Amino acid sequence: MERLNALLAGAGRLWRNAGTRRLALLLLAAAVVSVLLAQALAAYESNRLKRDWLDRDAALIGELAARHPELAAELPALFASKETAADPQAQAAGRRLAARYGLDTELDGSLLPVVGEERRRLVTTLTIGLPLLFAALAVLLLREFDRPNRQIRRLAYALEAVVKQNRPLDYRIYEENDLGLLAHGVQELALRLRETISQLHRDKAFLKETIADISHQLKTPLASLMVYTELLQDERTSPADAKEFLDICRRELERMEWLTLTLLKIARLEADALELQPVRAPLAGTIERAAEPLRTLAAQRQVDIRIVPPDRPLEAVHDPHWLAEAIGNLIKNAVEHSPAGSAVTVRTERTPVFVRLIVRDEGEGIAERHLPHIFKKFYRARPGGGVGLGLALAKSIVERHEGILSAVRNEAGGMTFVAALPAGRDGGDGQGGASLTKL
């Protein structure tokens, strides 16, 4: 029973194949056409044989009537009578009489004009018709068998155009068979290839722009270092000037170090080569850890950093070190673009879905046209700013925490940056949650 079910299942799968159904219909149509042609040929040849035989009988009747006029009235009825043809005695007497003159079954059929002509016509018709019929059937079968090959060739050419010219796949096959599955796989492959090729072009363009930006950013401090190094080597440089020049060189070196380290951090985050260590911890400690190194800078600029405590302590699953760096970049960006006497406010709040960390400043704000681009590397929306890496690094860190970083312009001036982190995720054993670890 199981074998029968397996055979039935296999036959069902075979019949669901569109090519199998077309082949079966083609063979059925060929069989029906062959039967109809055979019947038509039989009917046509029998009618011709009947006409030829009637012509022969008419010639015999005319010959006998000419030789025996007295029998002229009886001869047509005699030839057309069924009783005469069915009379065994008459048949036997006729055979004996005909045998005396060699008209028996041993007589060559070609000597009988009607039989010989019928044989020639039938042999000619079958000799020409059967090969033509089989040739037509063979052409149809070969065309049907070659149909998958033609479709595969067209798929191959279309896929080649995708690979070499990055064009959309311009050939589709929508069939419920193995070829349809292959075509679906080719379509998926073509989409992935186009996306990969497009991504490679984007990466190439991005790498070119990044190298140009890095070289531009490093060119200025390197030029300054060369100039001040030459001045330090000059014997006319006083000790006070030398000390000032050394301080400038140290700041430029620190700037170059910060630029290099920040680029490395962004590259590791974007390449998923950095493992975060998420734990469930209060956000207040992480915010204080981020703000503390920036209080000196804020004091120099006469900007107050205000951390507003929430109504109740808020916790979130995060890596305190990396999230503190992201928050620190947001606070540093706000301090650098805030006027003297203003304040940078940092507060947290909880929603049913997110824990939101909000950094608000009272500076000049960012124009609306720049907002879609401020998280891009080396993009600077305001003059006199940094190199354009702090916000990009903050965004990468927040996204690695499965969060969202956004920015809006305040109606009264200034900017508000919001980092939304998932509120309901568990931190596991504190050694790195599965969702935040290296992929």
C-alpha distance (Angstrom), angle and dihedral (degrees) to the residues before:
residue distance angle dihedral
M1 . . .
E2 3.78 . .
R3 3.80 90.5 .
L4 3.80 90.0 50.4
N5 3.79 90.9 49.7
A6 3.80 90.0 48.9
L7 3.81 90.5 50.4
L8 3.80 91.2 48.3
A9 3.80 90.9 48.2
G10 3.81 90.8 49.7
A11 3.80 91.1 48.2
G12 3.80 89.4 49.6
R13 3.80 92.1 52.1
L14 3.80 89.8 46.9
W15 3.81 92.0 50.3
R16 3.81 91.7 48.6
N17 3.79 87.3 62.0
A18 3.80 107.4 100.2
G19 3.81 91.8 -146.1
T20 3.81 91.6 55.0
R21 3.81 91.2 50.4
R22 3.81 91.9 48.7
L23 3.82 91.0 49.1
A24 3.80 91.9 48.9
L25 3.80 91.4 49.0
L26 3.81 90.0 47.7
L27 3.81 92.4 52.5
L28 3.80 91.3 45.7
A29 3.79 90.8 50.2
A30 3.83 90.0 48.5
A31 3.81 90.9 51.1
V32 3.81 92.4 48.7
V33 3.81 91.7 47.2
S34 3.83 90.8 48.5
V35 3.82 92.0 52.2
L36 3.80 92.0 46.8
L37 3.80 92.0 48.1
A38 3.82 91.3 48.0
Q39 3.81 90.9 51.1
A40 3.80 91.9 46.6
L41 3.82 91.2 48.7
A42 3.81 91.7 48.6
A43 3.80 91.8 49.1
Y44 3.79 92.6 46.4
E45 3.82 94.9 47.7
S46 3.81 93.1 44.6
N47 3.81 90.3 52.7
R48 3.79 90.9 48.9
L49 3.82 91.0 47.1
K50 3.78 89.9 49.8
R51 3.83 91.5 50.6
D52 3.81 92.1 47.2
W53 3.80 92.2 47.3
L54 3.80 91.4 48.2
D55 3.80 89.6 50.8
R56 3.83 89.5 51.3
D57 3.83 91.5 48.5
A58 3.78 90.4 48.1
A59 3.81 90.2 51.7
L60 3.84 91.0 50.1
I61 3.80 91.7 47.9
G62 3.78 90.4 50.8
E63 3.81 92.4 48.3
L64 3.81 93.4 48.0
A65 3.81 92.2 45.3
A66 3.79 89.8 52.3
R67 3.83 91.6 51.5
H68 3.80 96.0 39.0
P69 3.81 110.3 27.9
E70 3.78 91.0 174.5
L71 3.87 89.1 66.7
A72 3.81 96.2 47.2
A73 3.82 93.9 102.3
E74 3.81 93.9 48.1
L75 3.80 100.3 44.0
P76 3.88 100.3 76.2
A77 3.81 91.4 48.5
L78 3.77 89.9 46.6
F79 3.82 93.0 53.7
A80 3.83 93.5 43.2
S81 3.83 96.8 43.6
K82 3.80 115.2 112.4
E83 3.79 91.2 -162.8
T84 3.77 91.8 59.8
A85 3.81 92.3 48.4
A86 3.79 90.6 48.3
D87 3.85 96.6 46.2
P88 3.83 106.4 109.1
Q89 3.80 93.0 -158.5
A90 3.76 92.3 52.1
Q91 3.82 90.5 47.4
A92 3.82 91.9 50.2
A93 3.82 93.0 47.3
G94 3.78 90.0 47.7
R95 3.80 92.9 50.2
R96 3.78 92.4 50.5
L97 3.75 92.1 49.1
A98 3.83 92.5 45.8
A99 3.82 91.9 46.9
R100 3.83 90.0 61.2
Y101 3.80 87.1 65.9
G102 3.81 97.1 40.6
L103 3.82 97.1 -99.2
D104 3.83 100.1 137.3
T105 3.80 139.1 108.3
E106 3.80 90.8 -73.8
L107 3.77 91.3 63.6
D108 3.80 114.4 112.1
G109 3.81 108.2 -107.0
S110 3.79 90.7 -137.1
L111 3.82 88.3 67.9
L112 3.79 88.6 64.5
P113 3.82 105.1 74.6
V114 3.81 95.9 -152.0
V115 3.81 94.6 47.3
G116 3.80 93.7 42.7
E117 3.77 93.7 49.5
E118 3.79 91.8 47.0
R119 3.80 91.2 50.1
R120 3.81 92.2 50.4
R121 3.78 92.9 49.1
L122 3.82 93.4 47.3
V123 3.82 93.3 46.7
T124 3.82 91.0 47.7
T125 3.79 93.0 47.6
L126 3.81 94.2 47.9
T127 3.81 92.8 42.5
I128 3.80 91.5 54.8
G129 3.80 101.5 28.8
L130 3.81 101.1 47.8
P131 3.83 95.1 52.5
L132 3.79 90.0 46.4
L133 3.79 90.9 49.5
F134 3.80 92.7 48.0
A135 3.82 90.8 44.3
A136 3.81 91.0 53.5
L137 3.81 90.7 47.2
A138 3.81 90.8 47.3
V139 3.82 91.1 50.9
L140 3.80 91.3 50.6
L141 3.81 92.3 46.7
L142 3.81 93.2 46.9
R143 3.79 90.2 48.0
E144 3.79 90.6 50.0
F145 3.81 92.8 47.1
D146 3.81 90.9 46.6
R147 3.81 93.0 49.5
P148 3.84 94.4 87.3
N149 3.81 89.3 48.0
R150 3.81 90.8 52.8
Q151 3.78 91.1 48.8
I152 3.81 91.7 48.1
R153 3.81 90.3 49.8
R154 3.79 91.1 51.3
L155 3.79 89.9 48.1
A156 3.80 89.8 50.0
Y157 3.82 92.2 50.5
A158 3.81 91.0 46.9
L159 3.82 91.0 49.3
E160 3.81 90.3 48.3
A161 3.81 88.8 54.6
V162 3.79 89.0 51.5
V163 3.80 92.3 51.6
K164 3.80 98.9 41.7
Q165 3.80 101.7 32.4
N166 3.82 102.2 22.5
R167 3.82 89.8 -126.1
P168 3.81 125.0 152.7
L169 3.79 116.2 -95.2
D170 3.81 101.5 -91.9
Y171 3.81 97.8 -170.2
R172 3.79 125.8 69.0
I173 3.80 133.3 -177.6
Y174 3.78 116.7 -160.1
E175 3.79 105.1 -174.6
E176 3.79 133.4 129.1
N177 3.79 96.8 -126.0
D178 3.78 142.0 82.9
L179 3.79 90.7 -78.0
G180 3.78 89.5 53.5
L181 3.82 89.5 53.2
L182 3.80 89.2 50.2
A183 3.80 91.3 49.0
H184 3.81 90.4 49.7
G185 3.81 89.8 51.7
V186 3.81 90.6 48.6
Q187 3.80 89.8 50.4
E188 3.81 91.0 51.8
L189 3.80 90.0 46.7
A190 3.80 91.3 49.4
L191 3.80 91.7 51.4
R192 3.80 91.3 48.9
L193 3.80 91.5 46.3
R194 3.79 92.2 50.6
E195 3.77 91.1 47.8
T196 3.80 91.1 46.7
I197 3.80 92.6 48.3
S198 3.80 91.2 46.9
Q199 3.80 90.3 47.9
L200 3.80 90.3 50.1
H201 3.79 90.0 52.6
R202 3.80 90.4 47.9
D203 3.80 91.4 47.4
K204 3.78 90.7 48.7
A205 3.80 91.7 50.5
F206 3.81 91.0 44.4
L207 3.81 91.8 49.4
K208 3.78 90.3 50.0
E209 3.80 91.5 50.3
T210 3.81 92.2 43.9
I211 3.80 93.1 51.5
A212 3.80 89.9 48.3
D213 3.83 90.9 49.5
I214 3.79 93.4 46.5
S215 3.78 92.3 48.7
H216 3.79 89.2 48.7
Q217 3.81 92.7 48.9
L218 3.81 93.3 47.3
K219 3.78 94.6 43.0
T220 3.81 94.8 70.9
P221 3.84 98.8 50.5
L222 3.80 91.1 41.4
A223 3.79 91.1 52.3
S224 3.82 89.9 48.3
L225 3.79 91.2 49.8
M226 3.79 91.5 51.1
V227 3.80 92.2 49.2
Y228 3.81 95.0 47.0
T229 3.79 91.7 43.7
E230 3.80 89.8 56.4
L231 3.81 89.8 47.9
L232 3.80 91.2 51.0
Q233 3.79 89.7 52.4
D234 3.80 90.4 54.0
E235 3.84 110.9 99.9
R236 3.80 90.4 -145.2
T237 3.80 92.3 65.6
S238 3.77 110.5 109.1
P239 3.82 121.8 -133.9
A240 3.81 91.5 -110.8
D241 3.81 91.8 52.7
A242 3.79 90.6 44.7
K243 3.81 90.2 54.3
E244 3.81 90.4 50.2
F245 3.78 91.5 47.6
L246 3.81 91.1 50.1
D247 3.81 90.6 51.6
I248 3.81 89.5 51.9
C249 3.82 90.9 49.2
R250 3.79 90.3 49.8
R251 3.83 91.5 51.9
E252 3.78 91.9 48.2
L253 3.80 91.1 49.2
E254 3.81 90.0 48.9
R255 3.78 88.9 50.5
M256 3.79 91.3 51.1
E257 3.80 90.9 47.0
W258 3.81 91.9 50.1
L259 3.79 91.2 48.1
T260 3.80 93.0 49.9
L261 3.81 94.9 45.2
T262 3.81 92.5 46.7
L263 3.79 92.0 51.3
L264 3.80 90.1 49.6
K265 3.80 91.2 50.2
I266 3.81 92.3 50.2
A267 3.80 91.5 47.0
R268 3.82 92.2 50.4
L269 3.79 92.0 47.8
E270 3.80 94.1 48.1
A271 3.82 91.8 45.6
D272 3.82 92.0 50.4
A273 3.79 87.6 -123.6
L274 3.81 93.6 128.2
E275 3.80 124.1 81.8
L276 3.78 116.2 -147.5
Q277 3.78 120.6 -150.8
P278 3.82 103.9 -142.5
V279 3.78 120.3 -168.1
R280 3.78 133.2 166.2
A281 3.79 103.0 -103.7
P282 3.82 138.4 147.3
L283 3.77 114.7 -86.2
A284 3.80 92.5 -141.5
G285 3.81 92.5 72.7
T286 3.82 92.2 47.8
I287 3.83 91.7 49.2
E288 3.80 91.9 49.5
R289 3.79 89.8 48.0
A290 3.82 89.2 53.8
A291 3.82 96.2 44.8
E292 3.80 99.9 44.4
P293 3.86 98.0 74.9
L294 3.80 89.8 48.7
R295 3.81 99.1 54.5
T296 3.81 92.0 86.8
L297 3.82 90.9 53.5
A298 3.80 89.7 46.4
A299 3.80 91.8 50.2
Q300 3.80 90.7 51.0
R301 3.79 89.8 53.1
Q302 3.83 92.5 41.1
V303 3.79 91.5 -120.1
D304 3.80 120.9 141.8
I305 3.83 118.6 -138.2
R306 3.81 107.1 -149.1
I307 3.78 119.2 -169.1
V308 3.81 108.8 -164.1
P309 3.83 111.2 -153.6
P310 3.83 116.2 -136.1
D311 3.79 123.5 -118.3
R312 3.77 88.7 -103.0
P313 3.82 130.0 11.1
L314 3.78 112.7 -83.1
E315 3.78 124.0 -147.7
A316 3.76 130.3 -167.8
V317 3.77 137.2 174.9
H318 3.80 105.4 -104.9
D319 3.76 145.8 128.1
P320 3.85 101.9 -100.4
H321 3.82 94.2 -154.0
W322 3.80 97.8 50.5
L323 3.79 97.0 36.1
A324 3.82 88.6 50.5
E325 3.80 88.3 54.7
A326 3.82 90.8 51.4
I327 3.82 92.0 48.2
G328 3.80 90.2 45.3
N329 3.81 91.0 55.2
L330 3.81 90.4 50.9
I331 3.83 92.1 49.0
K332 3.82 92.2 44.6
N333 3.81 90.8 50.7
A334 3.82 90.0 49.8
V335 3.83 93.4 47.7
E336 3.81 93.1 48.7
H337 3.81 91.4 53.7
S338 3.80 98.8 41.2
P339 3.83 122.0 98.4
A340 3.78 121.8 -121.6
G341 3.77 113.4 -81.0
S342 3.80 94.4 26.8
A343 3.79 129.6 110.4
V344 3.79 137.6 -127.0
T345 3.79 110.1 -143.6
V346 3.80 123.0 -154.4
R347 3.79 119.5 -172.6
T348 3.81 140.4 153.8
E349 3.78 134.1 -143.1
R350 3.78 137.2 176.4
T351 3.79 128.6 -130.1
P352 3.82 127.1 -178.5
V353 3.80 89.4 -94.1
F354 3.81 108.6 23.1
V355 3.76 143.8 35.6
R356 3.80 103.0 -138.2
L357 3.79 124.8 -154.2
I358 3.81 112.5 -163.6
V359 3.82 127.4 -163.1
R360 3.81 115.0 -172.3
D361 3.80 129.0 -177.7
E362 3.81 135.0 -176.0
G363 3.78 99.0 -137.4
E364 3.77 131.6 119.9
G365 3.80 93.2 -75.1
I366 3.80 129.8 -141.0
A367 3.79 124.1 -75.7
E368 3.79 115.2 -108.2
R369 3.80 92.6 -117.5
H370 3.80 90.3 61.6
L371 3.81 98.1 49.1
P372 3.85 96.7 86.4
H373 3.83 90.0 55.5
I374 3.82 106.7 38.6
F375 3.83 93.7 98.2
K376 3.80 92.9 55.7
K377 3.79 117.8 106.1
F378 3.81 114.8 -95.8
Y379 3.80 92.3 4.4
R380 3.79 112.0 138.7
A381 3.78 117.3 -171.6
R382 3.82 96.4 177.2
P383 3.81 128.1 49.4
G384 3.76 118.1 -114.7
G385 3.80 93.3 29.0
G386 3.77 130.2 126.7
V387 3.77 128.7 -84.9
G388 3.81 94.9 -72.7
L389 3.82 100.5 -108.1
G390 3.81 104.3 104.8
L391 3.80 97.0 75.0
A392 3.82 91.9 41.8
L393 3.81 90.3 53.8
A394 3.81 91.6 46.7
K395 3.79 91.3 51.4
S396 3.82 92.5 49.7
I397 3.81 91.6 50.4
V398 3.81 93.9 47.8
E399 3.81 91.6 48.2
R400 3.81 90.7 50.4
H401 3.81 84.9 57.0
E402 3.83 86.6 55.8
G403 3.77 88.8 -110.4
I404 3.79 137.5 124.3
L405 3.81 127.6 -118.9
S406 3.80 117.4 -159.6
A407 3.80 138.5 166.2
V408 3.80 133.5 -151.1
R409 3.75 132.9 -178.2
N410 3.81 115.6 -116.2
E411 3.77 118.6 -125.0
A412 3.80 91.2 -131.4
G413 3.79 92.8 46.1
G414 3.75 133.9 -84.5
M415 3.77 131.1 66.2
T416 3.79 137.1 -81.7
F417 3.80 120.0 -151.6
V418 3.82 117.5 -165.0
A419 3.83 123.8 -165.0
A420 3.83 109.1 -167.8
L421 3.82 115.3 -164.2
P422 3.83 124.9 -173.3
A423 3.79 109.4 -93.0
G424 3.80 102.2 -158.8
R425 3.79 104.4 50.0
D426 3.80 122.2 114.7
G427 3.75 121.8 -133.0
G428 3.79 97.7 -141.0
D429 3.79 117.0 -147.4
G430 3.76 95.2 -21.6
Q431 3.77 92.6 -104.2
G432 3.75 96.7 99.8
G433 3.80 127.7 -50.1
A434 3.76 116.2 -116.2
S435 3.77 93.9 -120.3
L436 3.81 94.2 55.1
T437 3.75 101.8 40.6
K438 3.77 128.5 100.1
L439 3.80 112.3 -64.7
